[in-house]
Amino acid sequence: MEIFVTGFTIFVLAIFVGFEVITKVPPTLHTPLMSGSNAISGITIIGAMISAGSQHTMLTTILGFTAVVFATINVVGGFMVTNRMLQMFRRKR
């Protein structure tokens, strides 16, 4: 039980720290940070596919598959947002 409480405490603190860091980012840095986030999500997809494919238990397979789906949505959405922001800075023809 102590391990769970410690892990949960770290998880909650990471949420607060992540929220504070992201809200302090100026809009001009959003696109480069989005590209970095997409790279991290790509690594997450690989780890999730390994977890889903290992099939240790049914729970790890379900959680791995769910992680693949959410990380893929994050990568695709990030590229769409980045592309749209870059379109705003192109010259009009």
Secondary structure, 3 states (H helix, E strand, C coil): CHHHHHHHHHHHHHHHHHHHHHHCCCHHHHHHHHHHHHHHHHHHHHHHHHHHHHCCCHHHHHHHHHHHHHHHHHHHHHHHHHHHHHHHCCCCC
